[in-house]
Amino acid sequence: MGDASEYNKRLKYLESQYGDGWKTKHQEITDFILPSRGYYQQTPASQGRETSSQIIDPEATRAVMIFAAGMMGGMTNPSRPWIRVRMQDQDLSKYGPVKAWLDRVEKILYFAYSQSNFYQCIYTDYIELIGFCTSCLLQEAGKNTLLNFSNKTAGTYYIQANSEGLVDTTYVITPMIAKNMIERFGDRCRQDIRTAAEKNPYQFFNVCHAVQPNDERKIGLIDGVNKMFQSVYFEPGQNDNILLKSGFEENPYHVSRYDTAASDVYGTGASFENLPNVKQLQEMQATEYIVIHKNAEPPVLVPSGMINDFDDLPGGITPWDGSTAKPERVYTVDSDISKMELKIEKLQTKITEGFFNDIFRMATSRPGVQPVNTAQIAQENEEKLILLGPLINRTIYEKLDPIVSRSLGILFRGGFLPPAPPEIQGQQLDTEYISLLAQAQKRIGSASLREFGAYVIELAMVKQ
């Protein structure tokens, strides 16, 4: 079903761009911060996977989780409103029939998110965004729910941005078993896959899903291959066969970056900046454990005649007749590790503050001052919220806006939205983000920031 050589050629280019430093950096994040995330093997995945975690002190891992939980609660909290659907023409939004329609659409949107896996996946997406500084979330129409989402982890996808700096091309490598490939792609699968489906149906093969702007689109045609975005499934390295070709009206892959430098496509951010401290923390913890172990079980000099009789277990008895020297320590290790522990504590504080944990832990870090004054928290954290501003704005622009836009498109095409009033025909829908973080960012120093302070206290009390 068509020649896949052009897609394989682009895949190789995107792989080379990712491998030029980004893969190494993401592998370090996996090794030192997020050991259960990131996949960098070129062979199809098997059950389970090897990890090479170098984590002794998991402080950075916890810090990322707290940061992600703060973003979740502050941006897309499932227990409170975080988005408002409106018209670009504000006067029109206030008109009775239009207002009623917008309210209905908004309720359907919230329902679609609540009964899907959106909130689970957006939390995971925040973890990927904070950890790897780039995240990828796939949104599709659900089979048993209105919407369905799935996360892609670092190393399994490659991206490219357009001239405006927005990611519009995503190539995702997905391992599939032969049985599922036959069910999905039928006789378009190669003969060896069909053979494997009969003899070893659970054998894995890699499949690449490429989504990119459809330059071949013919205006006026509404079939699958003439939509805004081209969707192509093919096997990496196999040029003679396209498994499936179709399209999407909106880009189904929502890719966001923490921050970008110059013309970089992949993001940089807090985890990259914290990585040196995280590595140093692991080294110091390892050294501290060595000191403790050497004090508890010091190396000793034993006379050769006692080597077989020497019992170094707790409560052990070693016979000695006094004719030979007693066993003694090779050297003495300074048992005072207080200075080392102080340095470790300072490193842990640097790491947690680097992931903005101090904002969400503020309410529990003041012994004897409970409850904390919300206005005081707001005032003291204004500078930190300003530092969070670029991430909040970018998350809205690159992640939440595309998610909501595609969700509305899927719901509209599925017939789940009510008929629009004639007054809004040809008018553009707009979205306003009313989450705590979004509102606090809009009005630093105002009541919304104090409300965010209240949220910090509420979050801290839940964690107690």
N, C-alpha and C positions, 0 to 999 in steps of 0.2 A: 504494500500500500504506500508506494512512494519511496523516494530516495532520502535516507537520513544523513547523508554525508555532510550537508551544510550545518545540521544541528550538532553532529559530533565535532565538527570543526570549531563551532562556537563554544561547545562544552569544554574542549581542550584549552581554548583561550581563557575561559573563565576560571578553569582549574588552575592554570598557570598564574593568573592574577591573584588568586586566593593563596596559592602556595608561596608567593613572593613575600614572606614575612608574616602574613595574617594567620596562616595555619599554625606556625610555630608559636605565635602569641596565644592563640586560642588553646593550643595544647597545654601551654603553661597554666592557663586559667583552669583547665580541667585538672591538671596535676596538683595545683596548690590551693584552689578555691572551690571548684564545683566538680568533684570526682565522678558524680553520676551523670554528668552531662557532657556533650561533645562526643562526636564519633568521627574518627579520621582514617579508618581502614579502607583500603581500596577494594578488598574482596567482599562479597556479599556477607551480610551479618548472619551469625549463627545464634543459637539459643545461648543467652548469657553473653558477656563480653569481658575482655580483660581490661583492667584499669591499672595505672601506674601511679596511684596517688602518693604524693610525698607529704601528706598532711599529718602532722603530729598534734598541732594545736588548731582546732577547727573554728577559731574565733572569726576568721574572714568568711567562712561558710555561713555561720550564724548571722553575721553582719549583713550579708547579701539577702538572706531570707527575711530579716527584719526590714530592710530597705524595701524589698518587694512587697511585703505585707503592708508597709506604710503607703506605697504607691497604690496598692489595691484598695485599701480603705479610704485613701484620700482622692483617688481618681475615678474608680469604677466600683464603688461600694454597693454590693447587691441589696443591702438593707435600707438604702436611702436613694432619692433621686440624684442622678448625675448627668442627665442630658435632657434637653428640652428641644422639641421639634417646633419650628416656626417658619414663617415666610420671610424672605429677604425684605419685603415691604412690611414694616412693622405695623402700619395702620391697618393693612389687610389682615394681619394676624389677630387683630382685636375684633374684627367683624364677626358677629354671632355664628353663622353657619361655618365659616372658616375656622374659627376658634374651636368649635365643637369637633370638626373633622381632625384638626391638629391634635387635640386631646385624645381622640380615639386612636389615631396612628401611633401616638406616643405610648399609649397603654399596650397596643399590640406589639410594639417594639420591645418594651420591657418584658412582656410575656414571652416573646420569642427567645430572649436572652435567658430568662429565668428557667425555662423548661428545656434549654439546650445545655451543652457543656461549656458555654462561653465563659462563665466566671472561673471555672477550674482552669481553662486554657489561658485566660488573660493573666492569671496569677503566674503560671509557668512562663508566660511570655515576659513578664516583668523580671523574673529571675534571669532569663537568657539575656534580656536587654541590659540589666545591671552587671551581670557577670561577664558576658562576651561583648557587651556594648553594641551588639547587633542582634535583632530578633526577627523571627519569621513565623507568621501564623497563617494557616490556610483556612478560608471560610467557604463552605459549600452549602447548597440546599440539603437539608437532612432527609433521611429516609423515614425515620420514625419521629423526628422532631422537625420544626420549621427550619432551623439552622443547625449546622454542625461545624465544629472547629477542630483543628489538629495542629499541634506544635511541631516545628522542625528545629532540630538542635544544631549547634555549630559543627561545621565539617560535612554536613549532609546537603548543603545547598550553596549555590554560587549566584552572585547578583551582579547587575550592571545598572548604572543610573543614566538617565537621559540628560539632555543639555541643561535642564533646569535643576539638576542635582537630585531628582526623585528616582527611586528605584522602580523601574518598570519592566525589568527582565529578571526572571528567576528560573534557575535550573536546579531541580531537586532530585537527588539520587535516593531511590527507595528500594530496599530489598523486597522481593516478592517470591513466594513459593510457586512452584510450577503449576500446582493445582489452581491457585488463584489467578495466575496469568492466563490460563486457558479459559476460566470463567469470565475474565474481564475482556480479553482480546481475541478469543476464539482461534480460528484457523490462521490468523495473521501472525501467530507465534511460529518461531522456527521449529524445524523438525525435532531437534534435540530437546527442545522444551516440551514438545508434545510427547516424546518418548519418556522424558523424565516424569511427566504428569501421570503416566501409566505405571512406571516401574518405581519411581521415587518421588511421589507427589509433593513431598515437603522439602525438596531440594531448592535452595535459594538461587535467584538470579537478580542482578541489579537492573532496575528500570529507571530511566531518567524522564521526569516530567518537566517539559520546557514551556514556560508561559512568557510571552513577549508581545509587544505591540504588533498588530496584524498589518504589515505593510502590503500584503496581498489582498486586502479587503476590497470588495467591490460594492460601492455605495448603492443602496437600493435593494440588495439581496439580504435576506434575513435568515439564511440557513446557518448551520453551526460553524462553517469555516469562514464566514464573512462577518464575524463579530469583531468588537473592538480589540480583543486580545486573542492571540493565537495560542492554542493548547495542543502540544504534541508529545506523545509518549513514544520512546524509542529505547533500544538497548545501547548503552555506551560501548563504542567500538564496533558496532554492527551497522554498516553503512547501507545495506541493501534492503532495509525494511523499516517502515514506520508502523508502529503497533496501533496507534489511534491518533486521529487528527480532528480537532473540533475547535471550539472557541468560547469565550466568555464576554459578556457585556461590560463587566468590571474586572479589574485585576483581582483574582481570588487570593493571591499571596500578599499579605500585609507585612511589609518589611520596614522596621524603624531602626534608627541609630541613636545612641546616647549623644554623640557629638561626632562631627567629622572635621578632618584637617585638610585644608586645600582641596585637592581633587580626589581624595580618598573615597572609595565606595563603602568600605566597611567602617564601622564606628570605633571611636576611642572614648575613654571616660574613666569613671571612678576606679574600676578594677585594674585598669592598666596603670593608673597612678599609684595604686596601693600595692601592686605586685612586689616591688622591692622590699617594702616593710613586711609583707606576708612571708617572703622567702627568709628574711632575717629572723622573723619570729620562729619559723620552723627550726632554723639552725640553733638558735638560743635555747629552745625547748629541748632539742636533742642533746645539747651540751649539758644542760641542767640534769637531765635524766642520767647521763653518763656519770656526772659527779655524785648523784645520789646512789647510783648502783655501786660505784667504786668505794663509797663509804660503807655501804651495807655489805658488800662482798668484795673486800679489797684483794688485790693480787698479793700473794704471799710467797716467801722463800721457805722451802721445806727441805730438810736434810734428805739426801738421796735414800738413806736407809728407812725413812718413814713414808716414802711416797705412796706405798701401797696400803699403809695403815692410817693415813691422814683422813679424818672425817670432817669435812667443812660444812655439814648440814647443821641447821639449828638444833642445839642440844646434843650434837654429836660428841662421842668420846674417842679420843685418840690415846692409846697407851704410850707412855714415855718413861724410860728408865733413868733419865738424867745423864746418860753417857753421850748424848748428842745435843746439838744446839736446838733450842725451841724454834718452831715456825714463827716467822715474823713478817710484817708487811714489807713489801718492796719499797713503797713510799707512802707518805701520808697526804691525803687530799683535803684541802681546806673545806670543812663542812659548812661554813657560813655562806649560804647562797642568797642571802637577803638582797645584796646589791644586784645580783643577776635577776632575781624575781622583780625587783623594782624596774629594771630595764625592760623586762618582758611585759610588765603591766603598762609601761609607757607606750610600748609598741602596740599592744592591744587597743589602747585608747586611741592612738593615731589611726588605726585601721577602722575602728567603729565610727570615729568621727568622719573619716574619709568616705564612709558609706552613709553619712547623715543619721546614724543611729541615735546620736545625742538629741535630735529633735524628738524622736518617738519615745526615748527613755527619760525625757526631762522630768516627767511627773514622779518617777521612782528614784531619781538621783538626788533628792533633797530630803535627807533624813530629818524627821521631826517637823516637816512643813507639809502637812496633808489636811485638807486638799490644797493643791497649788492654785494660785490665782491665775485665771486664764489670760487676763490682760498682761500679766507679767511674762507669762510664757510667750505670748504673741510678740511682745516688745523685744524680748531677748533673742527670739528666733527670727526676727525680721531679716537680718543679714543672711542667715542660712537659707531662708525661703527665697531670697533674691538669687542666691547661688543655684537653687533648684529650678529657678525660672526657665532657663533654656531647655532643660530636660522636660519640664511640664509642657511647654509650648510645642516642643518637637514631638512629644508623644501624642499630643492632640492632632498635630498637622500630618504626621506620617503614619500614625496607627489608628487613632480613634475615628478621625474623619473618614478614612477609607473603609473602616469596618462598618460604620453606620450607613454610609452611602451604599455599600454592597448589600447590607442587610435589607435596606428599604427596597433595593432593586429586586432581590430574591422574593421578598414578600409581595411586591407588586406583581411580578410575573406569575407568582403562584396563586394569585387571586385572593390573598389574605387581607388586603387593605380595602377599606370602604371606597365607594366611588367618590371622586373629588368634586367639590362644589364647582359650578361653572365659573365662579368668580376667580378661581386660581388657575384656570387653563392657561398654559404658557408661562406661568410664574415659577420661580425657582424656590425650592425648599431650602431652609437653612437650619443649622443646629447650633445650640448654645450649650456650653458645658457648665453645669452648676454644681459640680463636685466641690468638696471643701478645698482641695488644693488649687483647683482652677479658679475658684472665687477668691481665695486668699492671694493668689498671684495677681489677679486683676486689680485688687484694691489693698495693696500692702499698707498696713497700719490702720485699717478700718475695721468695722464690725466683723467682716468675714474672716479676717485674720484671727480675731478673738474667738470666733467660732471654731477655727482650726485648732486653736489652743485647747478648746474644750474637747475636741476629737482626740488630741494627744493624750489628755488625761484619761479619757474613756478607754483608749487603746492600752494605756499603761495599767489601768485597773484590771482589765481583762487578763493581762499577762501576769498579774500578781498571784 
